[in-house]
Amino acid sequence: MYAGHAAIAALLKGKRPRVPIALLVPIAFAPDWIDSFSHVVHRANSNLSHSLPSVAIGATLCGLLYWLWSRNAGDALVVSLAYASHWPADLITGVKPTWPGGPMVGFGLYSRPGWDLLVESVLVVLCWLVYRRSLPTESRRRSIGWLMPLGLIGMQVVFEALQRPTFP
Amino acid sequence: MIVAPPPGIQGFAARFIVGVALLGPWLLLAVLDRALRRTR
């Protein structure tokens, strides 16, 4: 999943407006950051970034660190959820490791780019609607608010095109 | 990787594409959220 991770971060921001979205977005993408870094240092291993144990450890660590900083258990839980949401979201679109030596699982929607774009776009819009409710009333009417779903869907289109130069 | 660069693109260019893919949504949401929460 790509834009969907950012959308889930926006949804969590909508539910817990005190938690900075500038923190929630990279945490929602954290396994991808780890995976990308592991490629840079030539130690690529999807178990390190995307397996259930690594996601559980990462989510717990991030939640714990945020709780130590904020002393707010609800906000810390939302930070943990942002991290933990990565695995089930990727389960829909890709094929991901379970645990070292375990099976690879997933619905592999990436192989159907049109459906992937549709599912992620619907998720972006639904999450944006929840996020929007957390905004001040006057901001909800501002046209720049539309840039959030449109921008994420636009990035998803570019993402699909990069994966498959023949898209659409 | 989150984004597999197009065939033939490797090295710095490939890392640049992955970096932009990761930073893009982050910057978009951070900037827009800041702008939308600032009341006039």
Backbone of each chain as ProteinMPNN parsed JSONL, in Angstrom:
{"seq_chain_A": "MYAGHAAIAALLKGKRPRVPIALLVPIAFAPDWIDSFSHVVHRANSNLSHSLPSVAIGATLCGLLYWLWSRNAGDALVVSLAYASHWPADLITGVKPTWPGGPMVGFGLYSRPGWDLLVESVLVVLCWLVYRRSLPTESRRRSIGWLMPLGLIGMQVVFEALQRPTFP", "coords_chain_A": {"N_chain_A": [[0.853, -1.193, 0.0], [0.403, 2.298, -0.631], [-0.467, 5.329, -0.862], [-2.51, 4.857, 0.886], [-1.361, 4.37, 3.402], [-0.612, 6.928, 4.273], [-3.128, 8.037, 4.328], [-4.345, 6.608, 6.402], [-2.821, 7.566, 8.51], [-3.749, 10.2, 8.5], [-6.4, 9.767, 9.201], [-6.049, 8.827, 11.833], [-4.97, 11.122, 12.93], [-7.209, 12.725, 12.755], [-8.794, 11.519, 14.665], [-7.307, 11.894, 16.93], [-6.365, 14.738, 17.487], [-4.258, 16.047, 18.826], [-1.887, 14.709, 18.414], [0.952, 15.098, 16.413], [0.649, 15.297, 12.867], [2.861, 15.244, 11.316], [4.4, 13.458, 12.6], [2.864, 11.142, 12.662], [2.61, 10.329, 9.96], [5.286, 9.531, 8.958], [5.615, 7.423, 10.777], [3.56, 5.694, 10.133], [4.557, 4.854, 7.74], [6.831, 3.567, 8.528], [7.891, 0.802, 8.356], [8.497, 0.779, 5.612], [10.426, 2.785, 5.421], [12.457, 1.548, 6.905], [12.884, -0.688, 5.308], [13.743, 0.527, 2.919], [16.102, 1.726, 3.824], [17.524, -0.557, 4.484], [18.021, -1.552, 1.955], [19.723, 0.415, 0.988], [22.001, 0.028, 2.553], [22.681, -2.405, 1.671], [21.618, -4.675, 2.952], [19.225, -5.992, 2.553], [16.229, -7.301, 3.735], [13.167, -8.491, 4.074], [11.978, -9.469, 6.343], [13.055, -8.042, 8.411], [11.813, -5.582, 8.285], [9.063, -5.859, 7.612], [7.84, -8.098, 8.789], [5.576, -9.78, 11.069], [6.612, -9.944, 13.806], [8.571, -7.872, 13.717], [7.034, -5.619, 13.151], [5.378, -5.592, 15.38], [7.267, -5.126, 17.404], [8.285, -2.624, 16.595], [5.949, -1.032, 16.691], [5.335, -1.158, 19.408], [7.648, -0.018, 20.549], [7.597, 2.613, 19.449], [5.163, 3.553, 20.469], [5.71, 3.414, 23.189], [7.887, 5.196, 23.458], [6.593, 7.558, 22.695], [4.739, 7.747, 24.727], [6.429, 8.115, 26.927], [7.329, 10.651, 26.343], [4.971, 12.192, 26.113], [3.265, 11.405, 28.155], [0.708, 10.541, 27.836], [-1.549, 8.105, 27.525], [-3.526, 7.467, 25.635], [-2.845, 8.959, 23.337], [-0.354, 7.812, 22.865], [-1.128, 5.242, 22.246], [-2.392, 5.655, 19.813], [-0.195, 6.385, 18.251], [1.175, 3.957, 18.277], [-0.728, 2.423, 16.923], [-0.63, 3.616, 14.409], [1.816, 2.689, 13.45], [1.385, -0.112, 13.626], [-0.679, -0.425, 11.825], [0.437, -0.701, 9.375], [1.052, -3.323, 8.538], [-1.468, -4.879, 8.213], [-2.562, -3.209, 6.238], [-0.758, -3.45, 4.113], [-1.172, -6.107, 3.649], [-3.439, -6.263, 2.093], [-2.696, -5.17, -0.366], [-0.208, -6.206, -1.106], [2.226, -8.908, -0.86], [3.284, -10.229, 2.03], [5.786, -10.909, 4.606], [5.268, -13.229, 7.339], [6.507, -14.311, 9.784], [10.009, -14.908, 10.575], [10.946, -17.485, 8.474], [8.353, -18.232, 8.209], [5.165, -18.371, 6.413], [4.553, -16.421, 3.378], [2.115, -13.971, 3.049], [-0.881, -12.489, 1.657], [-3.094, -10.449, -0.353], [-2.251, -9.412, -2.709], [-2.909, -7.152, -4.377], [-1.482, -5.386, -5.902], [-0.896, -6.553, -8.295], [-3.051, -6.044, -9.808], [-3.395, -3.226, -10.994], [-5.399, -1.28, -11.518], [-7.507, -1.924, -9.777], [-6.12, -1.693, -7.398], [-5.567, 1.049, -7.376], [-8.19, 1.993, -7.213], [-9.1, 0.931, -4.714], [-7.261, 2.101, -2.916], [-7.793, 4.783, -3.39], [-10.453, 5.044, -2.55], [-10.082, 4.475, 0.149], [-8.444, 6.656, 0.846], [-10.249, 8.801, 0.507], [-12.286, 8.169, 2.38], [-10.836, 8.196, 4.813], [-9.987, 10.836, 4.759], [-12.417, 12.174, 5.05], [-13.029, 11.581, 7.705], [-10.82, 12.769, 8.965], [-11.262, 15.429, 8.249], [-13.357, 16.222, 9.827], [-12.153, 16.895, 12.186], [-11.156, 19.386, 11.87], [-11.165, 23.003, 12.331], [-14.337, 24.657, 11.996], [-14.469, 26.705, 10.012], [-12.269, 26.092, 8.446], [-12.969, 23.763, 7.203], [-14.361, 24.423, 4.972], [-12.523, 25.464, 3.279], [-10.825, 25.6, 0.159], [-8.273, 24.536, -0.156], [-8.243, 22.317, 1.366], [-9.099, 20.209, -0.177], [-6.838, 19.513, -1.503], [-5.581, 17.572, -0.084], [-6.84, 14.859, -0.317], [-6.803, 14.822, -3.156], [-4.113, 15.245, -3.789], [-2.909, 12.988, -2.587], [-4.124, 10.91, -4.03], [-3.201, 11.566, -6.563], [-0.446, 11.124, -6.168], [-0.58, 8.398, -5.818], [-1.296, 7.567, -8.372], [1.026, 8.269, -9.784], [2.762, 6.557, -8.466], [1.716, 4.043, -9.244], [2.284, 4.233, -11.967], [5.071, 4.29, -11.929], [5.646, 1.764, -10.976], [4.653, 0.183, -12.993], [5.393, 0.87, -16.072], [3.619, 0.735, -18.192], [1.178, 1.438, -17.254], [-1.749, 3.563, -17.487]], "CA_chain_A": [[0.0, 0.0, 0.0], [1.194, 3.534, -0.672], [-1.213, 6.491, -0.352], [-3.359, 4.4, 1.99], [-0.675, 4.532, 4.689], [-0.732, 8.345, 4.643], [-4.542, 8.272, 4.637], [-4.599, 6.069, 7.749], [-2.222, 8.54, 9.433], [-4.674, 11.34, 8.563], [-7.561, 9.312, 9.993], [-5.66, 8.813, 13.253], [-4.855, 12.533, 13.317], [-8.586, 13.19, 12.945], [-9.309, 10.967, 15.918], [-6.471, 12.358, 18.051], [-5.731, 15.918, 16.863], [-3.055, 16.547, 19.515], [-0.688, 14.017, 17.917], [1.339, 15.754, 15.15], [0.564, 14.475, 11.656], [4.238, 15.127, 10.832], [4.94, 12.269, 13.254], [2.05, 9.968, 12.317], [2.837, 9.862, 8.58], [6.475, 8.662, 8.847], [5.465, 6.196, 11.574], [2.712, 4.794, 9.34], [5.416, 4.331, 6.663], [8.113, 3.159, 9.125], [8.496, -0.401, 7.765], [9.055, 1.102, 4.286], [11.686, 3.508, 5.672], [13.459, 0.547, 7.314], [13.167, -1.51, 4.121], [14.547, 1.333, 1.991], [17.439, 1.874, 4.416], [18.216, -1.851, 4.392], [18.512, -1.659, 0.583], [20.858, 1.344, 0.84], [23.202, -0.56, 3.183], [22.844, -3.741, 1.081], [21.222, -5.715, 3.902], [17.781, -6.106, 2.334], [15.574, -8.479, 4.316], [11.824, -7.994, 4.386], [11.613, -9.857, 7.712], [13.496, -6.975, 9.316], [10.935, -4.418, 8.218], [7.633, -6.088, 7.374], [7.259, -9.296, 9.401], [4.73, -9.477, 12.231], [7.388, -9.59, 15.0], [9.24, -6.561, 13.604], [6.004, -4.574, 13.246], [4.943, -5.554, 16.786], [8.337, -4.468, 18.186], [8.32, -1.211, 16.201], [4.753, -0.348, 17.194], [5.469, -1.054, 20.866], [8.711, 0.957, 20.842], [7.146, 3.971, 19.111], [4.136, 3.924, 21.445], [6.368, 3.615, 24.493], [8.656, 6.457, 23.391], [5.665, 8.695, 22.68], [4.149, 7.841, 26.073], [7.446, 8.717, 27.8], [7.418, 12.078, 26.018], [3.698, 12.915, 26.293], [2.56, 10.899, 29.346], [-0.7, 10.387, 27.48], [-1.653, 6.729, 27.043], [-4.374, 7.438, 24.439], [-2.048, 9.446, 22.213], [0.69, 6.819, 22.609], [-1.787, 4.111, 21.578], [-2.618, 6.061, 18.417], [1.117, 6.298, 17.584], [1.395, 2.523, 18.071], [-1.66, 1.969, 15.88], [-0.127, 4.104, 13.112], [2.856, 1.734, 13.032], [0.818, -1.456, 13.468], [-1.607, -0.451, 10.687], [1.173, -0.935, 8.127], [1.02, -4.736, 8.111], [-2.759, -5.232, 7.599], [-2.785, -2.431, 5.007], [0.045, -4.097, 3.066], [-1.745, -7.437, 3.384], [-4.439, -6.119, 1.028], [-2.126, -4.82, -1.669], [1.012, -6.928, -1.453], [2.448, -10.219, -0.25], [4.214, -9.835, 3.088], [6.215, -12.009, 5.478], [4.597, -13.352, 8.635], [7.608, -14.349, 10.735], [11.145, -15.55, 9.907], [10.685, -18.89, 8.152], [6.913, -18.431, 8.061], [4.647, -18.17, 5.043], [4.264, -15.083, 2.859], [0.659, -13.889, 2.88], [-1.376, -11.231, 1.116], [-4.028, -10.547, -1.475], [-1.487, -9.066, -3.908], [-3.674, -6.275, -5.275], [-0.557, -4.672, -6.805], [-0.904, -7.192, -9.618], [-4.205, -5.483, -10.532], [-3.183, -1.808, -10.668], [-6.649, -0.518, -11.529], [-8.204, -2.211, -8.521], [-5.298, -1.115, -6.326], [-5.824, 2.494, -7.381], [-9.565, 2.208, -6.742], [-9.177, 0.635, -3.274], [-6.503, 3.107, -2.155], [-8.479, 6.075, -3.531], [-11.622, 5.009, -1.651], [-9.541, 4.577, 1.514], [-8.001, 8.045, 1.02], [-11.428, 9.683, 0.665], [-12.949, 7.855, 3.658], [-9.989, 8.683, 5.909], [-9.989, 12.303, 4.698], [-13.693, 12.636, 5.607], [-12.904, 11.514, 9.172], [-9.834, 13.795, 9.325], [-11.851, 16.76, 8.008], [-14.245, 16.566, 10.95], [-11.354, 17.41, 13.308], [-10.697, 20.739, 11.54], [-12.07, 24.095, 12.696], [-15.465, 24.73, 11.047], [-14.172, 27.573, 8.858], [-11.261, 25.443, 7.598], [-13.575, 22.662, 6.44], [-14.87, 24.946, 3.702], [-11.43, 26.002, 2.457], [-10.579, 24.743, -1.007], [-6.987, 23.81, -0.09], [-8.482, 21.033, 2.019], [-9.242, 19.179, -1.21], [-5.513, 19.099, -1.974], [-5.123, 16.382, 0.644], [-7.184, 13.628, -1.045], [-6.387, 14.873, -4.567], [-2.662, 15.073, -3.82], [-2.567, 11.584, -2.288], [-4.541, 10.068, -5.167], [-2.244, 11.875, -7.63], [0.795, 10.401, -5.87], [-0.843, 6.977, -6.049], [-1.254, 7.362, -9.833], [2.456, 8.272, -10.152], [3.295, 5.317, -7.897], [1.321, 2.937, -10.133], [2.991, 4.403, -13.239], [6.469, 3.914, -11.719], [5.721, 0.308, -10.838], [4.362, -0.432, -14.3], [5.437, 1.957, -17.053], [2.523, 0.616, -19.163], [-0.057, 1.891, -16.617], [-2.9, 2.688, -17.261]], "C_chain_A": [[0.886, 1.239, 0.0], [0.39, 4.703, -0.067], [-2.08, 6.108, 0.844], [-2.693, 4.556, 3.346], [-0.802, 5.978, 5.184], [-2.177, 8.661, 5.039], [-4.881, 7.771, 6.033], [-3.999, 7.005, 8.809], [-3.142, 9.753, 9.594], [-5.92, 10.985, 9.379], [-7.237, 9.341, 11.484], [-5.483, 10.233, 13.784], [-6.245, 13.113, 13.59], [-9.177, 12.722, 14.252], [-8.572, 11.499, 17.128], [-5.696, 13.59, 17.593], [-4.47, 16.424, 17.563], [-1.772, 15.902, 18.991], [-0.303, 14.624, 16.568], [1.24, 14.805, 13.949], [1.955, 14.282, 11.058], [4.96, 13.962, 11.505], [4.195, 11.02, 12.776], [2.36, 9.429, 10.915], [4.122, 9.02, 8.49], [6.362, 7.387, 9.67], [4.59, 5.191, 10.821], [3.51, 4.15, 8.201], [6.687, 3.662, 7.209], [8.69, 1.863, 8.539], [9.097, -0.139, 6.381], [10.351, 1.899, 4.415], [12.791, 2.507, 6.016], [13.877, -0.299, 6.105], [14.067, -0.752, 3.142], [15.971, 1.49, 2.51], [18.223, 0.562, 4.285], [18.727, -2.1, 2.966], [19.76, -0.779, 0.389], [22.131, 0.725, 1.409], [23.424, -2.009, 2.73], [22.604, -4.862, 2.09], [19.714, -5.947, 3.793], [17.242, -7.422, 2.892], [14.192, -8.026, 4.776], [11.352, -8.421, 5.772], [11.97, -8.77, 8.725], [12.48, -5.834, 9.392], [9.454, -4.757, 8.266], [7.056, -7.338, 8.019], [6.438, -8.887, 10.625], [5.547, -9.156, 13.488], [8.029, -8.212, 14.899], [8.227, -5.426, 13.714], [5.525, -4.453, 14.696], [5.98, -4.823, 17.645], [8.361, -2.972, 17.876], [7.139, -0.432, 16.764], [4.848, -0.14, 18.703], [6.495, 0.008, 21.237], [8.239, 2.39, 20.594], [6.098, 4.453, 20.114], [4.746, 4.237, 22.794], [7.136, 4.938, 24.522], [7.721, 7.657, 23.413], [5.008, 8.871, 24.049], [5.147, 8.491, 27.038], [7.521, 10.223, 27.581], [6.133, 12.823, 26.397], [2.981, 12.586, 27.594], [1.067, 10.79, 29.09], [-0.884, 9.021, 26.803], [-2.473, 6.649, 25.749], [-3.605, 7.879, 23.204], [-0.97, 8.425, 21.84], [0.102, 5.61, 21.886], [-2.024, 4.414, 20.102], [-1.308, 5.99, 17.625], [1.454, 4.825, 17.302], [0.523, 1.987, 16.938], [-1.196, 2.401, 14.5], [0.919, 3.127, 12.572], [2.224, 0.385, 12.705], [-0.101, -1.558, 12.251], [-0.896, -0.829, 9.383], [0.978, -2.37, 7.621], [-0.344, -5.117, 7.51], [-3.042, -4.459, 6.317], [-2.015, -3.061, 3.847], [-0.495, -5.471, 2.704], [-2.728, -7.369, 2.209], [-3.75, -5.987, -0.332], [-0.93, -5.672, -2.091], [1.025, -8.345, -0.912], [3.572, -10.017, 0.757], [4.603, -11.018, 3.965], [5.404, -12.034, 6.775], [5.648, -13.299, 9.743], [8.778, -15.055, 10.034], [10.896, -17.05, 9.707], [9.215, -19.194, 7.935], [6.451, -18.159, 6.646], [4.543, -16.689, 4.678], [2.749, -15.03, 2.611], [0.272, -12.534, 2.276], [-2.262, -11.448, -0.088], [-3.413, -10.049, -2.789], [-2.211, -8.16, -4.901], [-2.783, -5.482, -6.232], [-0.561, -5.275, -8.209], [-2.108, -6.742, -10.442], [-4.222, -3.976, -10.256], [-4.455, -0.973, -10.642], [-7.42, -0.688, -10.236], [-7.449, -1.615, -7.331], [-5.565, 0.389, -6.214], [-7.215, 2.796, -6.824], [-9.655, 2.027, -5.217], [-8.463, 1.72, -2.47], [-7.184, 4.476, -2.243], [-9.7, 6.14, -2.62], [-11.162, 5.165, -0.202], [-9.11, 6.013, 1.809], [-9.204, 8.95, 1.29], [-12.113, 9.439, 2.01], [-12.145, 8.408, 4.848], [-9.981, 10.209, 5.946], [-11.293, 12.858, 5.302], [-13.655, 12.62, 7.139], [-11.961, 12.618, 9.655], [-10.466, 15.191, 9.291], [-12.724, 17.204, 9.182], [-13.471, 17.134, 12.141], [-10.898, 18.849, 13.07], [-11.657, 21.793, 12.084], [-13.128, 24.271, 11.597], [-15.113, 25.553, 9.809], [-13.157, 26.934, 7.909], [-11.866, 24.341, 6.74], [-14.054, 23.132, 5.072], [-13.76, 25.42, 2.771], [-11.041, 25.02, 1.346], [-9.251, 23.993, -0.911], [-7.14, 22.466, 0.615], [-8.6, 19.887, 1.027], [-7.897, 18.695, -1.717], [-5.032, 17.823, -1.289], [-5.536, 15.092, -0.088], [-6.698, 13.647, -2.493], [-4.884, 14.643, -4.709], [-2.262, 13.622, -3.582], [-2.954, 10.658, -3.445], [-3.606, 10.301, -6.361], [-0.926, 11.142, -7.42], [0.615, 8.903, -6.119], [-0.776, 6.656, -7.548], [0.205, 7.317, -10.3], [3.121, 6.981, -9.679], [2.984, 4.133, -8.814], [2.104, 3.009, -11.451], [4.463, 4.002, -13.111], [6.626, 2.401, -11.632], [5.57, -0.376, -12.19], [4.319, 0.665, -15.34], [4.292, 1.894, -18.064], [1.203, 1.118, -18.587], [-0.471, 3.235, -17.211], [-3.091, 1.812, -18.487]], "O_chain_A": [[1.982, 1.231, 0.56], [0.555, 5.023, 1.111], [-2.351, 6.938, 1.712], [-3.366, 4.84, 4.337], [-1.066, 6.219, 6.362], [-2.426, 9.442, 5.957], [-5.618, 8.427, 6.768], [-4.59, 7.211, 9.869], [-3.296, 10.273, 10.699], [-6.425, 11.802, 10.149], [-8.033, 9.811, 12.296], [-5.803, 10.518, 14.939], [-6.435, 13.888, 14.527], [-9.965, 13.431, 14.878], [-9.128, 11.556, 18.225], [-4.496, 13.501, 17.336], [-3.689, 17.158, 16.958], [-0.693, 16.482, 19.109], [-1.134, 14.668, 15.661], [1.689, 13.66, 14.01], [2.211, 13.289, 10.377], [6.012, 13.527, 11.036], [4.802, 9.981, 12.518], [2.372, 8.216, 10.705], [4.066, 7.895, 7.992], [6.949, 6.369, 9.305], [4.842, 3.987, 10.863], [3.191, 3.049, 7.752], [7.534, 3.233, 6.426], [9.886, 1.823, 8.247], [10.094, -0.761, 6.013], [11.273, 1.718, 3.62], [13.906, 2.593, 5.502], [15.057, -0.584, 5.906], [15.025, -1.308, 2.606], [16.932, 1.401, 1.746], [19.423, 0.568, 4.012], [19.74, -2.775, 2.779], [20.716, -1.172, -0.28], [23.209, 0.869, 0.832], [24.229, -2.74, 3.306], [23.304, -5.875, 2.081], [19.019, -6.082, 4.8], [17.731, -8.504, 2.565], [14.062, -7.276, 5.743], [10.434, -7.817, 6.326], [11.299, -8.594, 9.743], [12.314, -5.205, 10.437], [8.67, -4.037, 8.885], [5.876, -7.625, 7.819], [6.593, -7.783, 11.147], [5.224, -8.194, 14.185], [8.038, -7.459, 15.872], [8.523, -4.386, 14.302], [5.293, -3.347, 15.185], [5.63, -4.009, 18.499], [8.447, -2.149, 18.787], [7.299, 0.685, 17.255], [4.488, 0.92, 19.216], [6.257, 0.833, 22.12], [8.454, 3.274, 21.424], [6.129, 5.601, 20.556], [4.356, 5.195, 23.462], [7.046, 5.699, 25.485], [8.009, 8.66, 24.067], [4.75, 9.994, 24.482], [4.764, 9.316, 27.867], [7.751, 10.982, 28.523], [6.182, 13.931, 26.93], [2.183, 13.384, 28.086], [0.258, 10.929, 30.007], [-0.443, 8.805, 25.674], [-2.155, 5.855, 24.864], [-3.699, 7.251, 22.15], [-0.701, 8.197, 20.661], [0.749, 5.022, 21.02], [-1.875, 3.54, 19.247], [-1.307, 5.584, 16.463], [1.954, 4.489, 16.229], [0.977, 1.202, 16.105], [-1.341, 1.657, 13.53], [0.91, 2.783, 11.39], [2.483, -0.194, 11.65], [-0.286, -2.645, 11.704], [-1.538, -1.226, 8.41], [0.767, -2.597, 6.429], [-0.381, -5.636, 6.395], [-3.685, -4.981, 5.407], [-2.54, -3.194, 2.741], [-0.301, -5.945, 1.585], [-2.83, -8.313, 1.426], [-4.16, -6.604, -1.315], [-0.668, -5.84, -3.282], [-0.011, -8.907, -0.556], [4.691, -9.672, 0.378], [3.869, -12.001, 4.066], [4.922, -11.003, 7.245], [5.675, -12.362, 10.54], [8.577, -15.723, 9.02], [10.665, -17.782, 10.669], [8.866, -20.299, 7.52], [7.239, -17.768, 5.785], [4.458, -15.823, 5.549], [2.18, -15.952, 2.027], [1.019, -11.561, 2.38], [-2.198, -12.48, -0.755], [-3.992, -10.244, -3.858], [-2.138, -8.368, -6.112], [-3.255, -4.967, -7.245], [-0.266, -4.591, -9.189], [-2.181, -7.025, -11.638], [-4.965, -3.505, -9.396], [-4.576, -0.055, -9.831], [-7.923, 0.281, -9.667], [-8.051, -1.104, -6.387], [-5.76, 0.926, -5.124], [-7.392, 3.742, -6.056], [-10.218, 2.871, -4.52], [-8.988, 2.203, -1.467], [-7.156, 5.244, -1.282], [-9.956, 7.166, -1.991], [-11.774, 5.896, 0.577], [-9.375, 6.531, 2.893], [-9.17, 9.772, 2.206], [-12.48, 10.388, 2.702], [-12.706, 9.008, 5.764], [-9.969, 10.81, 7.02], [-11.276, 13.884, 5.98], [-14.178, 13.524, 7.791], [-12.255, 13.315, 10.626], [-10.239, 16.016, 10.176], [-12.821, 18.392, 9.491], [-14.057, 17.781, 13.009], [-10.318, 19.469, 13.962], [-12.839, 21.509, 12.28], [-12.848, 24.06, 10.418], [-15.419, 25.151, 8.687], [-13.178, 27.201, 6.707], [-11.34, 24.02, 5.674], [-14.142, 22.344, 4.131], [-14.015, 25.741, 1.611], [-10.943, 23.81, 1.551], [-9.102, 22.929, -1.512], [-6.289, 21.585, 0.486], [-8.254, 18.746, 1.332], [-7.798, 17.61, -2.29], [-4.199, 17.09, -1.822], [-4.664, 14.301, -0.449], [-6.237, 12.63, -3.01], [-4.433, 13.945, -5.617], [-1.397, 13.084, -4.273], [-2.21, 9.741, -3.794], [-3.261, 9.363, -7.081], [-0.352, 10.601, -8.365], [1.537, 8.225, -6.573], [-0.265, 5.609, -7.944], [0.586, 6.459, -11.096], [3.933, 6.389, -10.389], [3.86, 3.325, -9.124], [2.532, 1.986, -11.984], [5.044, 3.449, -14.045], [7.592, 1.828, -12.135], [6.244, -1.36, -12.497], [3.295, 1.335, -15.478], [4.013, 2.89, -18.732], [0.213, 1.222, -19.311], [0.428, 4.044, -17.441], [-4.008, 0.991, -18.522]]}, "seq_chain_B": "MIVAPPPGIQGFAARFIVGVALLGPWLLLAVLDRALRRTR", "coords_chain_B": {"N_chain_B": [[11.044, -2.995, -1.599], [9.271, 0.109, -1.21], [8.705, 1.487, -3.569], [9.391, 0.203, -6.617], [11.89, 1.183, -8.669], [11.623, 2.278, -12.135], [12.464, -0.045, -14.799], [15.922, -0.284, -15.501], [16.699, 1.957, -14.153], [18.936, 2.758, -11.69], [21.044, 2.836, -8.711], [21.892, 6.093, -7.555], [19.75, 7.492, -8.711], [17.62, 5.7, -8.453], [17.421, 5.561, -5.674], [16.759, 8.174, -5.169], [14.186, 8.356, -6.271], [12.8, 6.602, -4.568], [13.162, 7.98, -2.177], [11.755, 10.376, -2.684], [9.221, 9.275, -2.967], [8.719, 8.459, -0.375], [8.95, 10.817, 1.089], [7.119, 12.565, -0.084], [4.191, 12.182, 0.584], [4.405, 12.744, 3.292], [5.359, 15.428, 3.49], [3.254, 16.719, 2.099], [0.941, 16.218, 3.711], [1.772, 17.263, 6.183], [2.208, 20.002, 5.643], [-0.308, 20.84, 4.648], [-1.995, 20.214, 6.802], [-1.047, 21.933, 8.746], [-1.651, 24.386, 7.586], [-4.429, 24.224, 7.447], [-5.257, 24.073, 10.075], [-4.651, 26.485, 11.06], [-6.333, 29.173, 12.111], [-8.049, 31.935, 10.672]], "CA_chain_B": [[11.001, -1.534, -1.487], [7.935, 0.677, -1.413], [8.584, 1.765, -4.996], [10.447, -0.385, -7.439], [12.144, 2.148, -9.749], [11.427, 1.721, -13.478], [13.593, -0.854, -15.278], [17.053, 0.468, -16.041], [17.096, 3.033, -13.236], [19.627, 2.17, -10.542], [21.941, 3.712, -7.984], [21.377, 7.306, -6.923], [18.437, 7.835, -9.277], [16.633, 4.801, -7.843], [17.245, 5.989, -4.271], [16.079, 9.47, -5.215], [12.758, 8.081, -6.51], [12.26, 6.028, -3.327], [13.134, 9.075, -1.198], [10.631, 11.27, -3.01], [7.984, 8.528, -2.694], [8.495, 8.435, 1.071], [8.831, 12.179, 1.629], [5.991, 13.274, -0.694], [2.977, 12.22, 1.41], [4.752, 13.348, 4.579], [5.355, 16.883, 3.316], [1.913, 17.16, 1.698], [0.015, 16.219, 4.84], [2.254, 18.159, 7.239], [1.991, 21.402, 5.228], [-1.742, 21.128, 4.555], [-2.588, 20.193, 8.144], [-0.653, 23.185, 9.411], [-2.409, 25.489, 6.975], [-5.859, 24.079, 7.723], [-5.53, 24.278, 11.499], [-4.398, 27.897, 11.385], [-7.583, 29.913, 11.875], [-7.784, 33.325, 10.275]], "C_chain_B": [[9.601, -1.021, -1.778], [7.682, 0.966, -2.889], [9.739, 1.065, -5.697], [10.692, 0.579, -8.59], [11.956, 1.494, -11.113], [12.662, 0.94, -13.93], [14.698, 0.033, -15.855], [17.521, 1.594, -15.136], [17.687, 2.396, -11.978], [20.405, 3.236, -9.793], [21.252, 4.923, -7.394], [19.976, 7.647, -7.413], [17.331, 6.983, -8.649], [16.353, 5.223, -6.407], [16.501, 7.312, -4.202], [14.563, 9.265, -5.378], [12.116, 7.536, -5.227], [12.151, 7.12, -2.25], [11.967, 10.016, -1.425], [9.293, 10.586, -2.68], [7.671, 8.518, -1.204], [8.256, 9.831, 1.639], [7.584, 12.909, 1.125], [4.745, 13.338, 0.176], [3.206, 12.909, 2.758], [4.674, 14.884, 4.477], [3.957, 17.404, 2.999], [0.99, 17.278, 2.915], [0.461, 17.185, 5.937], [1.951, 19.619, 6.891], [0.5, 21.735, 5.216], [-2.398, 21.141, 5.94], [-2.273, 21.47, 8.904], [-1.477, 24.354, 8.895], [-3.893, 25.415, 7.372], [-6.205, 24.305, 9.189], [-5.26, 25.704, 11.945], [-5.658, 28.674, 11.073], [-7.261, 31.369, 11.596], [-8.466, 34.314, 11.203]], "O_chain_B": [[8.839, -1.653, -2.509], [6.589, 0.724, -3.4], [10.909, 1.31, -5.401], [9.801, 0.783, -9.414], [12.112, 0.28, -11.238], [13.776, 1.231, -13.495], [14.432, 0.975, -16.602], [18.613, 2.131, -15.323], [17.033, 1.606, -11.296], [20.423, 4.4, -10.192], [20.174, 4.817, -6.809], [19.117, 8.042, -6.626], [16.245, 7.48, -8.351], [15.203, 5.245, -5.97], [15.709, 7.543, -3.288], [13.764, 9.919, -4.708], [11.023, 7.957, -4.848], [11.171, 7.173, -1.508], [11.275, 10.407, -0.485], [8.362, 11.221, -2.185], [6.506, 8.562, -0.808], [7.458, 10.005, 2.56], [7.049, 13.772, 1.821], [4.276, 14.432, 0.486], [2.313, 13.568, 3.291], [4.007, 15.54, 5.277], [3.523, 18.41, 3.561], [0.343, 18.305, 3.119], [-0.371, 17.852, 6.553], [1.492, 20.382, 7.743], [0.091, 22.785, 5.712], [-3.253, 21.982, 6.216], [-3.119, 22.017, 9.611], [-1.939, 25.197, 9.664], [-4.527, 26.445, 7.604], [-7.33, 24.688, 9.507], [-5.596, 26.089, 13.065], [-6.023, 28.826, 9.907], [-6.351, 31.957, 12.181], [-8.346, 35.524, 11.011]]}, "name": "protein", "num_of_chains": 2, "seq": "MYAGHAAIAALLKGKRPRVPIALLVPIAFAPDWIDSFSHVVHRANSNLSHSLPSVAIGATLCGLLYWLWSRNAGDALVVSLAYASHWPADLITGVKPTWPGGPMVGFGLYSRPGWDLLVESVLVVLCWLVYRRSLPTESRRRSIGWLMPLGLIGMQVVFEALQRPTFPMIVAPPPGIQGFAARFIVGVALLGPWLLLAVLDRALRRTR"}
